[in-house]
Amino acid sequence: MKIEEKIKFLKAKISQQLQHLIGKKCILIDLPYYDNLGDVLIWQGELDFLKSIDTSVLQSSSSGTFLYPKLTDDTSILLNGGGNFGDLYRNFQDFRLSVIKAYPKNRIIMFPQSVWYNDKSLIRKDAEIISQHSDLYLCARDKWSYDFLISNFPKCKILLVPDMAFYVNDNFLAHYRNYNTGKSLHFKRIDKESVFFNNANDENKSDYGDWPKYGDRTIGFNLMSYGSVLINKTKSLIFIPNVIATFIDAYANKYWRNSRLKLAASYIAQYDTITTDRLHAMILSLLLHKSVEFKDNYTGKLKAYYETWLSDLDCIKPANN
């Protein structure tokens, strides 16, 4: 299958699974106010999807700026997708659980996630909390995660849905396609999901690196970094936490997201071929019509996603060890 056909297919699958579940009003929370550009790509895909359906996004917030407002029962709560369901990044799961407990009457939809638990005792605890919500949908973005949720969260509504990054607007992506540089990139994550891989330099045409960092140090950037701490310190003061959170959310939506998205796309656009152990370096490379080889990360999510959705593409394959 050609990559253009695959993107169209995955977008249609997302719409088929999710469009009828989201009401006329929604909020989008747990957004990535940090420099993981792959998570920002997911965020943009979610926004572009929501623009394509008949819904109004009333609020967009991170876990740090979400102050648990009163919501009408017909407001859907949308939880950002990614790779943090479980205990690999437990703070994200703890926030997710707190929202589920705080809003028992609202429909809650978790955008597609990969699942991983190191501490098996937490699986039952999480399942007990999540299963108490009567109108909750958990979306898995690969077959392994889907089967895991079906087996361990049997009382929950589980859907298999492609990663939301495939819904990023094609007009934006087109600007970064068709670069022919002759260069290749070995894109290796440097966090706890990394599994070491080594590649020979191809006559000095190969570059090495993880996601680039954006160099801004504005007032907005500092509030993004320390805003949740400031909100907690001022929570006893009337209106002040809300003012801070509103400013941070506005900055994130008007500047932060766009700047990080452009940084990610311009970085990948420099190369013709990419070898990576980051899922969203793999996905963004495909969105930009690049050739990709992947090596799996610690949790196996690249292979799981490839086998679920991408194995019929000629432009992607597992890298040789």
Legacy VTK file of the C-alpha trace (Angstrom):
# vtk DataFile Version 3.0
C-alpha trace
ASCII
DATASET POLYDATA
POINTS 321 float
0.000 0.000 0.000
1.179 3.525 -0.736
1.709 5.856 2.194
-0.937 8.304 0.909
-3.524 5.525 0.914
-2.432 4.377 4.367
-2.811 7.834 5.898
-6.272 8.140 4.381
-7.208 4.708 5.720
-5.985 5.459 9.261
-7.799 8.797 9.376
-11.004 7.094 8.267
-10.531 4.453 10.980
-10.132 7.154 13.632
-13.294 8.925 12.473
-15.253 5.683 12.304
-14.357 4.758 15.877
-14.560 8.128 17.623
-16.728 10.642 15.795
-20.070 9.347 17.103
-18.820 9.212 20.714
-17.906 12.880 21.176
-20.785 15.201 21.973
-21.431 18.795 20.994
-19.159 20.055 23.791
-15.860 18.720 25.041
-12.685 19.567 26.912
-9.222 18.276 25.983
-6.874 17.757 28.923
-3.552 16.235 30.011
-1.832 18.091 27.180
1.982 17.949 26.778
3.390 21.254 28.007
6.915 19.831 27.708
9.496 19.136 25.018
8.484 15.671 23.851
7.703 16.628 20.270
6.000 13.310 19.568
3.364 14.064 22.192
2.873 17.496 20.633
2.269 15.756 17.300
-0.494 13.711 18.962
-1.992 16.891 20.398
-2.118 18.534 16.978
-3.722 15.440 15.457
-6.401 15.504 18.144
-7.158 19.153 17.473
-7.335 18.601 13.714
-9.686 15.673 14.271
-11.932 17.731 16.560
-12.070 20.487 13.936
-13.393 17.924 11.465
-16.417 16.981 13.599
-19.340 18.880 15.078
-18.033 19.712 18.537
-16.877 22.769 20.501
-13.655 22.499 22.499
-14.445 24.503 25.646
-11.064 24.083 27.348
-7.580 22.766 26.610
-5.308 22.156 29.608
-2.379 20.168 30.919
-2.555 18.162 34.119
-0.894 21.107 35.879
-3.359 23.746 34.664
-6.536 21.687 34.953
-8.354 22.945 38.057
-11.336 20.555 38.003
-14.059 23.004 36.987
-17.759 22.221 37.180
-18.932 20.724 33.898
-22.407 20.092 32.556
-23.138 16.398 32.213
-23.254 16.652 28.406
-19.605 17.785 28.175
-17.268 15.044 26.971
-13.868 14.822 28.646
-11.069 13.873 26.258
-7.787 12.624 27.694
-4.661 13.118 25.600
-3.246 10.030 23.915
0.323 8.742 24.034
2.368 6.020 25.635
1.765 6.542 29.343
-1.088 4.230 30.348
0.236 2.105 33.212
3.192 2.848 35.466
6.078 3.739 33.158
5.152 7.408 33.683
2.926 7.041 36.712
2.091 10.719 37.214
0.101 10.705 33.952
-1.866 7.651 35.056
-2.531 9.145 38.485
-3.949 12.289 36.878
-6.087 10.169 34.559
-7.487 8.253 37.519
-8.233 11.446 39.444
-10.248 12.824 36.511
-12.181 9.562 36.187
-13.103 9.707 39.868
-13.964 13.430 39.789
-16.409 13.271 36.870
-18.581 10.152 37.196
-21.445 11.597 35.103
-19.460 12.824 32.107
-18.483 10.733 29.121
-14.716 10.270 29.201
-12.704 9.188 26.173
-9.021 8.396 26.407
-7.396 9.002 23.042
-5.232 6.088 21.779
-2.558 4.912 24.186
0.102 2.232 24.469
0.011 0.258 27.720
2.834 -0.871 29.974
3.035 -2.011 33.599
6.170 -2.993 35.479
4.304 -3.337 38.790
1.624 -5.939 38.109
-0.141 -5.190 41.411
-1.190 -1.821 40.002
-3.189 -3.395 37.188
-6.008 -4.588 39.437
-6.024 -1.331 41.421
-6.338 0.726 38.257
-8.999 -1.589 36.830
-11.101 -1.246 39.993
-11.106 2.549 39.768
-11.643 2.749 36.023
-14.395 0.112 35.914
-16.529 2.158 38.321
-17.101 4.784 35.637
-20.174 3.923 33.561
-19.412 6.008 30.466
-15.687 5.632 29.818
-13.911 4.575 26.616
-10.284 3.454 26.601
-8.610 3.547 23.191
-5.597 1.333 22.538
-3.385 2.255 19.601
-1.965 -1.205 18.933
-3.228 -4.775 19.090
-0.976 -5.755 21.994
-2.306 -2.921 24.161
-5.868 -3.691 23.053
-5.569 -7.349 24.048
-3.993 -6.361 27.364
-6.857 -3.995 28.197
-9.484 -6.542 27.131
-7.903 -9.136 29.428
-7.223 -6.943 32.454
-9.960 -4.302 32.253
-12.899 -6.574 31.314
-15.643 -4.224 32.530
-14.427 -1.293 30.409
-15.288 -0.250 26.878
-12.120 -0.847 24.839
-11.501 0.372 21.270
-8.618 -0.217 18.861
-7.817 3.155 17.252
-4.754 4.391 15.296
-2.476 7.005 16.812
-3.996 10.490 16.567
-0.856 11.927 14.940
-2.106 10.502 11.648
-4.818 13.156 11.728
-2.387 16.097 11.518
-3.569 18.405 8.737
-2.078 17.488 5.367
-1.694 21.137 4.357
0.804 21.597 7.182
2.690 18.397 6.358
2.928 19.154 2.627
5.221 22.101 3.315
7.868 19.734 4.759
7.740 17.021 2.100
9.832 16.466 -1.033
13.188 17.463 0.455
16.018 15.473 -1.167
19.160 15.847 0.896
20.849 12.462 0.558
21.240 12.398 4.345
20.117 9.789 6.821
19.274 10.110 10.503
19.798 7.645 13.350
17.146 8.925 15.712
17.671 7.358 19.147
15.766 8.140 22.295
17.851 8.932 25.374
15.312 8.244 28.127
14.264 5.189 30.121
12.463 3.650 27.132
15.721 3.381 25.198
17.285 0.110 24.137
20.825 0.682 22.905
21.400 0.362 19.208
24.540 1.109 17.228
24.825 1.985 13.557
27.897 2.600 11.451
28.240 6.088 10.037
27.414 5.980 6.333
30.364 7.887 4.882
29.596 10.810 7.199
26.115 11.169 5.706
24.364 9.944 8.850
23.440 12.163 11.766
22.575 11.030 15.278
20.194 12.496 17.810
16.916 12.602 19.716
14.198 15.262 19.448
15.753 18.746 19.268
15.081 21.295 21.993
13.560 24.699 21.407
15.736 27.458 22.840
13.160 29.960 24.079
13.361 31.280 27.632
10.461 33.714 27.615
8.079 34.503 30.464
5.631 32.132 28.821
8.228 29.363 28.666
9.045 29.758 32.366
5.366 29.671 33.253
4.983 26.523 31.172
7.819 24.935 33.127
6.887 26.082 36.621
3.239 27.032 36.273
1.805 24.047 38.121
4.102 24.774 41.094
2.965 28.391 41.107
-0.679 27.348 40.850
-0.308 25.044 43.867
1.407 27.751 45.922
-1.367 30.260 45.183
-4.361 27.912 45.393
-5.596 29.561 48.586
-5.834 32.937 46.826
-9.131 33.732 45.147
-8.993 33.711 41.322
-5.155 33.769 41.147
-4.692 30.085 40.198
-7.350 30.449 37.495
-5.643 33.529 36.069
-2.288 31.735 35.940
-3.792 28.590 34.401
-5.719 30.602 31.795
-2.551 32.448 30.744
-0.511 29.243 30.484
-3.201 27.450 28.474
-3.506 30.393 26.084
0.267 30.563 25.603
0.474 26.811 25.049
-2.265 26.812 22.429
-1.258 29.981 20.588
2.533 29.574 20.621
3.994 26.494 22.309
2.215 23.857 20.240
2.862 25.530 16.896
6.535 26.202 17.570
7.185 22.606 18.670
5.256 21.153 15.764
7.275 23.168 13.234
10.493 22.206 15.006
9.684 18.499 14.751
8.665 18.644 11.085
11.632 20.762 9.994
14.005 18.398 11.815
12.729 15.244 10.105
12.436 17.037 6.743
16.237 17.346 6.551
16.653 13.606 5.949
15.691 11.095 3.304
15.899 7.988 5.486
15.391 7.609 9.231
16.315 4.787 11.592
14.645 5.215 14.961
13.427 3.709 18.217
10.934 6.559 18.803
7.387 5.803 17.708
6.576 9.357 16.668
9.815 9.853 14.820
8.664 6.813 12.856
5.131 8.188 12.405
6.219 11.713 11.464
8.702 10.293 8.967
5.869 8.374 7.319
3.634 11.436 7.331
6.428 13.263 5.472
6.759 10.330 3.034
10.231 9.272 4.209
11.778 5.815 4.236
11.930 4.403 7.764
13.644 1.585 9.586
12.705 1.034 13.210
14.253 -0.638 16.215
12.010 -1.393 19.141
11.998 0.489 22.417
11.897 -0.980 25.919
8.127 -1.578 25.877
7.918 -2.959 22.351
5.479 -0.327 21.127
7.103 0.314 17.721
6.845 -3.317 16.680
3.324 -3.544 18.097
2.195 -0.484 16.168
3.918 -1.626 12.972
2.304 -5.068 13.127
-1.125 -3.582 13.862
-1.281 -0.873 11.197
1.820 -0.499 8.993
3.167 -3.882 7.896
1.724 -3.556 4.373
3.785 -0.403 3.610
6.891 -0.701 1.443
8.530 2.420 2.916
8.945 1.018 6.434
10.673 -2.079 7.772
12.388 -3.379 10.913
16.059 -2.446 11.052
18.702 -5.140 11.063
20.313 -5.675 14.445
LINES 1 322
321 0 1 2 3 4 5 6 7 8 9 10 11 12 13 14 15 16 17 18 19 20 21 22 23 24 25 26 27 28 29 30 31 32 33 34 35 36 37 38 39 40 41 42 43 44 45 46 47 48 49 50 51 52 53 54 55 56 57 58 59 60 61 62 63 64 65 66 67 68 69 70 71 72 73 74 75 76 77 78 79 80 81 82 83 84 85 86 87 88 89 90 91 92 93 94 95 96 97 98 99 100 101 102 103 104 105 106 107 108 109 110 111 112 113 114 115 116 117 118 119 120 121 122 123 124 125 126 127 128 129 130 131 132 133 134 135 136 137 138 139 140 141 142 143 144 145 146 147 148 149 150 151 152 153 154 155 156 157 158 159 160 161 162 163 164 165 166 167 168 169 170 171 172 173 174 175 176 177 178 179 180 181 182 183 184 185 186 187 188 189 190 191 192 193 194 195 196 197 198 199 200 201 202 203 204 205 206 207 208 209 210 211 212 213 214 215 216 217 218 219 220 221 222 223 224 225 226 227 228 229 230 231 232 233 234 235 236 237 238 239 240 241 242 243 244 245 246 247 248 249 250 251 252 253 254 255 256 257 258 259 260 261 262 263 264 265 266 267 268 269 270 271 272 273 274 275 276 277 278 279 280 281 282 283 284 285 286 287 288 289 290 291 292 293 294 295 296 297 298 299 300 301 302 303 304 305 306 307 308 309 310 311 312 313 314 315 316 317 318 319 320
